[in-house]
Amino acid sequence: MDSARYGEEFMVWSDLETAISHAVDHDELVLRYQPIISVRTGALEGFEALVRWDRPGLGLLPPAEFIPAAEESALICEIDTWVLNNATEQAAAWISTHGPRSLTMAVNVSGRHINAPRIRDDVANALRRSGLDPGLLVVEVTETVLVGDVLAVANLWELRRMGVSLSLDDFGTGHSTVAQLSRLPLDIVKIDRSYLDVETTASRERFRSMVDTIRAFGLPMVAEGVEHTDQFELLRETGVESAQGFALGRPLTAAEVDDHWLSNIPSGRISDVY
């Protein structure tokens, strides 16, 4: 790449970082909440908070449009903290409005953030501000950022001591996968959507093998990316506990969650919605 082109791309990246910083400070970020469902009963178990950027003049941007730039600096920690604060406040508000339902709220935390000492204070502050039971917050981390990171593992243990649940996200996409299950203080494993392939006997057996491996460690599972009924049936057959995906519920605004899941559905079961 010639120096002129590199300079232009650097300026574009720098401008994007400035715009993201402005977005965090001026509440341009918004959250969508995707339901997590019990495979056995169809009951609503909780939500995953997904961040979007409502950028003036451009509309709602998905994470792929701005998270990679934020991950190049401490900006990603600021985004994570914003999500933690707002997601826990929303979860506490739902409990206050709809009664003492044990619905979890899952929040993704970046590798840079989980490797920083501030993660402990950021999570503790979010819980204190919202009043949410720590056991209802699920902090999700990806295995690729944890291989060999001593501080990250120490931070996870500290979050566990706070009472927060920990989930290993995108399981199967990183390295030393089985080793991670034995060395990390995990409560949940989320199987990456790429493994939920039901098209061939071989792919179904590969999924069964992965489930058996995780079950050997005594860890409950959430399958991501469920998009059709054949996938859901495979989860039933293999005993995977929970699932999320477009077939079960698309990411919703807080108001839509109230309308579709909490206010008008006493049982909170997927059969009442679809």
C-alpha positions as a Markdown table, in Angstrom:
| # | Residue | x | y | z |
|---|---|---|---|---|
| 1 | Met | 0.0 | 0.0 | 0.0 |
| 2 | Asp | 1.4 | 3.4 | -1.0 |
| 3 | Ser | 1.9 | 6.1 | 1.7 |
| 4 | Ala | -0.9 | 8.4 | 0.3 |
| 5 | Arg | -3.5 | 5.6 | 0.4 |
| 6 | Tyr | -2.4 | 4.6 | 3.9 |
| 7 | Gly | -2.7 | 8.2 | 5.0 |
| 8 | Glu | -6.2 | 8.4 | 3.6 |
| 9 | Glu | -7.3 | 5.2 | 5.3 |
| 10 | Phe | -5.8 | 6.4 | 8.6 |
| 11 | Met | -7.7 | 9.6 | 8.4 |
| 12 | Val | -10.9 | 7.8 | 7.7 |
| 13 | Trp | -10.3 | 5.4 | 10.7 |
| 14 | Ser | -9.4 | 8.4 | 12.9 |
| 15 | Asp | -12.5 | 10.2 | 11.9 |
| 16 | Leu | -14.6 | 7.1 | 12.7 |
| 17 | Glu | -13.0 | 6.8 | 16.2 |
| 18 | Thr | -13.9 | 10.5 | 16.8 |
| 19 | Ala | -17.5 | 9.9 | 15.7 |
| 20 | Ile | -17.8 | 6.8 | 17.9 |
| 21 | Ser | -16.5 | 8.7 | 20.9 |
| 22 | His | -19.1 | 11.4 | 20.2 |
| 23 | Ala | -21.8 | 8.6 | 19.9 |
| 24 | Val | -21.0 | 7.2 | 23.4 |
| 25 | Asp | -21.0 | 10.7 | 25.0 |
| 26 | His | -24.3 | 11.8 | 23.3 |
| 27 | Asp | -26.4 | 8.6 | 23.6 |
| 28 | Glu | -26.4 | 7.7 | 19.9 |
| 29 | Leu | -25.9 | 4.1 | 20.9 |
| 30 | Val | -29.0 | 1.9 | 21.3 |
| 31 | Leu | -29.7 | -1.6 | 22.5 |
| 32 | Arg | -31.7 | -4.4 | 21.0 |
| 33 | Tyr | -32.6 | -7.5 | 23.0 |
| 34 | Gln | -32.7 | -11.0 | 21.6 |
| 35 | Pro | -34.7 | -13.6 | 23.5 |
| 36 | Ile | -32.9 | -16.7 | 24.9 |
| 37 | Ile | -35.3 | -19.7 | 25.1 |
| 38 | Ser | -35.4 | -23.0 | 27.0 |
| 39 | Val | -35.3 | -25.8 | 24.4 |
| 40 | Arg | -37.2 | -28.2 | 26.6 |
| 41 | Thr | -40.1 | -26.0 | 27.7 |
| 42 | Gly | -40.1 | -23.1 | 25.2 |
| 43 | Ala | -40.0 | -20.7 | 28.2 |
| 44 | Leu | -38.3 | -17.3 | 28.0 |
| 45 | Glu | -35.0 | -17.5 | 30.1 |
| 46 | Gly | -33.5 | -14.1 | 29.3 |
| 47 | Phe | -32.1 | -11.8 | 26.7 |
| 48 | Glu | -28.8 | -10.9 | 25.1 |
| 49 | Ala | -28.2 | -7.1 | 24.8 |
| 50 | Leu | -26.9 | -6.2 | 21.3 |
| 51 | Val | -25.5 | -2.7 | 20.6 |
| 52 | Arg | -26.3 | -0.7 | 17.5 |
| 53 | Trp | -25.3 | 2.9 | 16.5 |
| 54 | Asp | -28.1 | 5.2 | 15.5 |
| 55 | Arg | -25.8 | 7.5 | 13.5 |
| 56 | Pro | -27.3 | 10.8 | 12.4 |
| 57 | Gly | -27.8 | 10.8 | 8.6 |
| 58 | Leu | -27.0 | 7.1 | 8.3 |
| 59 | Gly | -29.5 | 5.3 | 10.4 |
| 60 | Leu | -29.0 | 2.2 | 12.5 |
| 61 | Leu | -25.6 | 0.7 | 12.0 |
| 62 | Pro | -24.8 | -2.9 | 13.0 |
| 63 | Pro | -21.7 | -3.7 | 15.2 |
| 64 | Ala | -19.6 | -4.7 | 12.2 |
| 65 | Glu | -19.7 | -1.1 | 11.0 |
| 66 | Phe | -18.1 | 0.4 | 14.1 |
| 67 | Ile | -16.9 | -2.2 | 16.7 |
| 68 | Pro | -13.7 | -3.1 | 14.8 |
| 69 | Ala | -12.6 | 0.6 | 14.9 |
| 70 | Ala | -13.5 | 0.9 | 18.6 |
| 71 | Glu | -11.5 | -2.3 | 19.4 |
| 72 | Glu | -8.3 | -0.5 | 18.3 |
| 73 | Ser | -8.4 | 1.7 | 21.3 |
| 74 | Ala | -9.9 | 2.1 | 24.8 |
| 75 | Leu | -13.1 | 3.2 | 23.1 |
| 76 | Ile | -14.3 | -0.4 | 23.1 |
| 77 | Cys | -14.2 | -0.3 | 26.9 |
| 78 | Glu | -16.3 | 2.8 | 26.9 |
| 79 | Ile | -18.9 | 1.1 | 24.6 |
| 80 | Asp | -18.8 | -2.0 | 26.8 |
| 81 | Thr | -19.4 | 0.1 | 29.9 |
| 82 | Trp | -22.3 | 1.9 | 28.3 |
| 83 | Val | -23.9 | -1.4 | 27.4 |
| 84 | Leu | -23.4 | -2.8 | 30.9 |
| 85 | Asn | -25.0 | 0.2 | 32.5 |
| 86 | Asn | -28.0 | 0.4 | 30.1 |
| 87 | Ala | -28.6 | -3.3 | 29.9 |
| 88 | Thr | -28.6 | -3.9 | 33.7 |
| 89 | Glu | -30.8 | -0.8 | 34.2 |
| 90 | Gln | -33.3 | -2.2 | 31.6 |
| 91 | Ala | -33.2 | -5.7 | 33.2 |
| 92 | Ala | -33.9 | -4.2 | 36.7 |
| 93 | Ala | -36.7 | -2.0 | 35.2 |
| 94 | Trp | -38.4 | -5.1 | 33.7 |
| 95 | Ile | -38.2 | -6.9 | 37.0 |
| 96 | Ser | -39.7 | -3.9 | 38.8 |
| 97 | Thr | -42.5 | -3.6 | 36.3 |
| 98 | His | -43.4 | -7.2 | 35.7 |
| 99 | Gly | -42.5 | -8.8 | 39.0 |
| 100 | Pro | -39.7 | -11.0 | 40.3 |
| 101 | Arg | -39.0 | -12.9 | 37.2 |
| 102 | Ser | -35.5 | -14.5 | 37.0 |
| 103 | Leu | -34.7 | -13.3 | 33.5 |
| 104 | Thr | -31.0 | -13.1 | 32.7 |
| 105 | Met | -29.3 | -10.3 | 30.8 |
| 106 | Ala | -26.2 | -11.3 | 28.7 |
| 107 | Val | -23.7 | -8.7 | 27.7 |
| 108 | Asn | -20.7 | -9.2 | 25.5 |
| 109 | Val | -17.4 | -7.9 | 26.8 |
| 110 | Ser | -14.4 | -7.3 | 24.5 |
| 111 | Gly | -11.0 | -8.9 | 24.9 |
| 112 | Arg | -9.4 | -5.5 | 25.5 |
| 113 | His | -11.9 | -4.8 | 28.3 |
| 114 | Ile | -11.6 | -8.2 | 30.0 |
| 115 | Asn | -7.8 | -7.8 | 30.0 |
| 116 | Ala | -8.1 | -4.4 | 31.8 |
| 117 | Pro | -8.3 | -3.9 | 35.6 |
| 118 | Arg | -11.2 | -1.5 | 35.1 |
| 119 | Ile | -13.5 | -4.4 | 34.1 |
| 120 | Arg | -14.1 | -5.2 | 37.8 |
| 121 | Asp | -15.2 | -1.7 | 38.7 |
| 122 | Asp | -17.2 | -1.3 | 35.5 |
| 123 | Val | -19.3 | -4.4 | 36.3 |
| 124 | Ala | -19.6 | -3.6 | 40.0 |
| 125 | Asn | -20.7 | 0.0 | 39.2 |
| 126 | Ala | -23.3 | -1.2 | 36.7 |
| 127 | Leu | -24.8 | -3.6 | 39.2 |
| 128 | Arg | -24.8 | -1.0 | 42.0 |
| 129 | Arg | -26.4 | 1.7 | 39.8 |
| 130 | Ser | -29.1 | -0.6 | 38.5 |
| 131 | Gly | -29.7 | -2.7 | 41.7 |
| 132 | Leu | -29.8 | -5.8 | 39.5 |
| 133 | Asp | -29.1 | -9.2 | 41.2 |
| 134 | Pro | -25.5 | -10.1 | 40.1 |
| 135 | Gly | -26.7 | -13.6 | 39.3 |
| 136 | Leu | -28.9 | -12.3 | 36.6 |
| 137 | Leu | -26.0 | -10.7 | 34.7 |
| 138 | Val | -24.2 | -12.9 | 32.2 |
| 139 | Val | -20.9 | -11.6 | 31.0 |
| 140 | Glu | -20.0 | -13.2 | 27.6 |
| 141 | Val | -16.3 | -13.5 | 26.5 |
| 142 | Thr | -14.9 | -15.1 | 23.4 |
| 143 | Glu | -12.3 | -17.9 | 23.8 |
| 144 | Thr | -9.9 | -16.3 | 21.2 |
| 145 | Val | -9.0 | -13.5 | 23.6 |
| 146 | Leu | -8.4 | -15.7 | 26.6 |
| 147 | Val | -5.7 | -18.1 | 25.5 |
| 148 | Gly | -2.7 | -17.4 | 27.7 |
| 149 | Asp | -4.0 | -14.1 | 29.2 |
| 150 | Val | -3.4 | -14.4 | 32.9 |
| 151 | Leu | -5.0 | -11.0 | 33.8 |
| 152 | Ala | -8.1 | -11.9 | 31.8 |
| 153 | Val | -8.5 | -15.1 | 33.7 |
| 154 | Ala | -7.9 | -13.4 | 37.0 |
| 155 | Asn | -10.6 | -10.8 | 36.1 |
| 156 | Leu | -13.0 | -13.6 | 35.3 |
| 157 | Trp | -12.5 | -15.2 | 38.7 |
| 158 | Glu | -13.1 | -11.8 | 40.4 |
| 159 | Leu | -16.4 | -11.3 | 38.4 |
| 160 | Arg | -17.4 | -14.8 | 39.5 |
| 161 | Arg | -16.7 | -13.9 | 43.1 |
| 162 | Met | -19.1 | -10.9 | 42.6 |
| 163 | Gly | -21.8 | -13.4 | 41.7 |
| 164 | Val | -21.9 | -12.7 | 38.0 |
| 165 | Ser | -22.4 | -15.6 | 35.6 |
| 166 | Leu | -19.8 | -16.2 | 32.9 |
| 167 | Ser | -20.4 | -17.4 | 29.4 |
| 168 | Leu | -17.9 | -18.6 | 26.8 |
| 169 | Asp | -19.1 | -17.2 | 23.5 |
| 170 | Asp | -18.6 | -18.5 | 20.0 |
| 171 | Phe | -17.4 | -21.9 | 21.3 |
| 172 | Gly | -15.5 | -23.8 | 18.6 |
| 173 | Thr | -14.1 | -20.9 | 16.7 |
| 174 | Gly | -10.9 | -20.4 | 18.7 |
| 175 | His | -7.9 | -22.4 | 19.8 |
| 176 | Ser | -7.3 | -24.9 | 22.7 |
| 177 | Thr | -11.1 | -25.2 | 23.0 |
| 178 | Val | -11.3 | -28.1 | 25.4 |
| 179 | Ala | -8.5 | -26.6 | 27.5 |
| 180 | Gln | -10.5 | -23.5 | 28.0 |
| 181 | Leu | -13.4 | -25.4 | 29.5 |
| 182 | Ser | -11.1 | -26.7 | 32.3 |
| 183 | Arg | -9.2 | -23.6 | 33.1 |
| 184 | Leu | -11.9 | -20.9 | 33.1 |
| 185 | Pro | -14.6 | -20.2 | 35.7 |
| 186 | Leu | -17.5 | -20.8 | 33.3 |
| 187 | Asp | -21.2 | -21.1 | 33.9 |
| 188 | Ile | -22.4 | -21.4 | 30.3 |
| 189 | Val | -21.0 | -22.3 | 26.9 |
| 190 | Lys | -22.5 | -20.7 | 23.7 |
| 191 | Ile | -22.0 | -22.9 | 20.7 |
| 192 | Asp | -21.2 | -20.9 | 17.6 |
| 193 | Arg | -23.8 | -20.9 | 14.8 |
| 194 | Ser | -21.3 | -22.4 | 12.4 |
| 195 | Tyr | -21.8 | -25.8 | 14.1 |
| 196 | Leu | -25.6 | -25.8 | 13.9 |
| 197 | Asp | -25.6 | -27.4 | 10.4 |
| 198 | Val | -28.2 | -30.1 | 10.0 |
| 199 | Glu | -27.8 | -30.7 | 6.2 |
| 200 | Thr | -25.7 | -33.9 | 6.4 |
| 201 | Thr | -25.2 | -36.9 | 8.7 |
| 202 | Ala | -21.6 | -35.9 | 9.2 |
| 203 | Ser | -22.5 | -32.3 | 10.2 |
| 204 | Arg | -25.1 | -33.6 | 12.7 |
| 205 | Glu | -22.6 | -36.0 | 14.2 |
| 206 | Arg | -20.0 | -33.2 | 14.5 |
| 207 | Phe | -22.6 | -31.2 | 16.5 |
| 208 | Arg | -23.4 | -34.2 | 18.7 |
| 209 | Ser | -19.7 | -34.7 | 19.4 |
| 210 | Met | -19.3 | -31.1 | 20.4 |
| 211 | Val | -22.3 | -31.3 | 22.7 |
| 212 | Asp | -20.9 | -34.4 | 24.4 |
| 213 | Thr | -17.6 | -32.7 | 24.9 |
| 214 | Ile | -19.1 | -29.7 | 26.7 |
| 215 | Arg | -21.5 | -31.9 | 28.7 |
| 216 | Ala | -18.5 | -33.9 | 30.0 |
| 217 | Phe | -17.5 | -30.7 | 31.8 |
| 218 | Gly | -21.0 | -30.3 | 33.3 |
| 219 | Leu | -21.7 | -27.0 | 31.6 |
| 220 | Pro | -25.1 | -25.9 | 30.3 |
| 221 | Met | -25.2 | -24.8 | 26.7 |
| 222 | Val | -26.8 | -22.1 | 24.5 |
| 223 | Ala | -27.0 | -22.6 | 20.8 |
| 224 | Glu | -26.7 | -19.5 | 18.7 |
| 225 | Gly | -28.1 | -18.8 | 15.2 |
| 226 | Val | -31.2 | -21.0 | 15.3 |
| 227 | Glu | -33.0 | -20.2 | 12.0 |
| 228 | His | -35.3 | -23.1 | 11.3 |
| 229 | Thr | -37.2 | -25.9 | 13.0 |
| 230 | Asp | -34.8 | -28.7 | 11.9 |
| 231 | Gln | -32.0 | -27.0 | 13.9 |
| 232 | Phe | -34.3 | -26.7 | 17.0 |
| 233 | Glu | -35.2 | -30.4 | 16.7 |
| 234 | Leu | -31.5 | -31.3 | 16.7 |
| 235 | Leu | -31.1 | -29.2 | 19.9 |
| 236 | Arg | -33.9 | -31.2 | 21.5 |
| 237 | Glu | -32.4 | -34.5 | 20.4 |
| 238 | Thr | -29.0 | -33.7 | 21.9 |
| 239 | Gly | -30.3 | -32.1 | 25.1 |
| 240 | Val | -28.9 | -28.6 | 24.5 |
| 241 | Glu | -30.6 | -26.5 | 27.2 |
| 242 | Ser | -31.1 | -23.1 | 25.6 |
| 243 | Ala | -31.2 | -21.4 | 22.2 |
| 244 | Gln | -31.4 | -18.1 | 20.4 |
| 245 | Gly | -31.8 | -17.0 | 16.8 |
| 246 | Phe | -34.2 | -15.5 | 14.3 |
| 247 | Ala | -36.5 | -18.5 | 14.4 |
| 248 | Leu | -37.1 | -18.0 | 18.1 |
| 249 | Gly | -37.0 | -14.2 | 18.3 |
| 250 | Arg | -35.3 | -11.3 | 16.5 |
| 251 | Pro | -33.5 | -8.6 | 18.4 |
| 252 | Leu | -36.2 | -6.2 | 19.7 |
| 253 | Thr | -36.4 | -2.7 | 21.2 |
| 254 | Ala | -37.2 | -2.5 | 25.0 |
| 255 | Ala | -40.7 | -1.4 | 24.1 |
| 256 | Glu | -41.2 | -4.4 | 21.7 |
| 257 | Val | -40.0 | -6.8 | 24.5 |
| 258 | Asp | -42.6 | -5.3 | 26.7 |
| 259 | Asp | -45.3 | -5.7 | 24.1 |
| 260 | His | -44.4 | -9.2 | 22.7 |
| 261 | Trp | -42.9 | -11.0 | 25.7 |
| 262 | Leu | -43.6 | -9.5 | 29.1 |
| 263 | Ser | -46.8 | -7.5 | 29.2 |
| 264 | Asn | -49.2 | -9.7 | 27.3 |
| 265 | Ile | -47.7 | -13.2 | 27.7 |
| 266 | Pro | -48.2 | -14.5 | 31.2 |
| 267 | Ser | -46.3 | -17.7 | 30.6 |
| 268 | Gly | -43.5 | -16.2 | 28.6 |
| 269 | Arg | -43.4 | -19.2 | 26.3 |
| 270 | Ile | -42.4 | -19.1 | 22.7 |
| 271 | Ser | -45.5 | -21.1 | 21.7 |
| 272 | Asp | -47.5 | -18.0 | 22.8 |
| 273 | Val | -45.6 | -15.8 | 20.5 |
| 274 | Tyr | -45.1 | -17.7 | 17.2 |
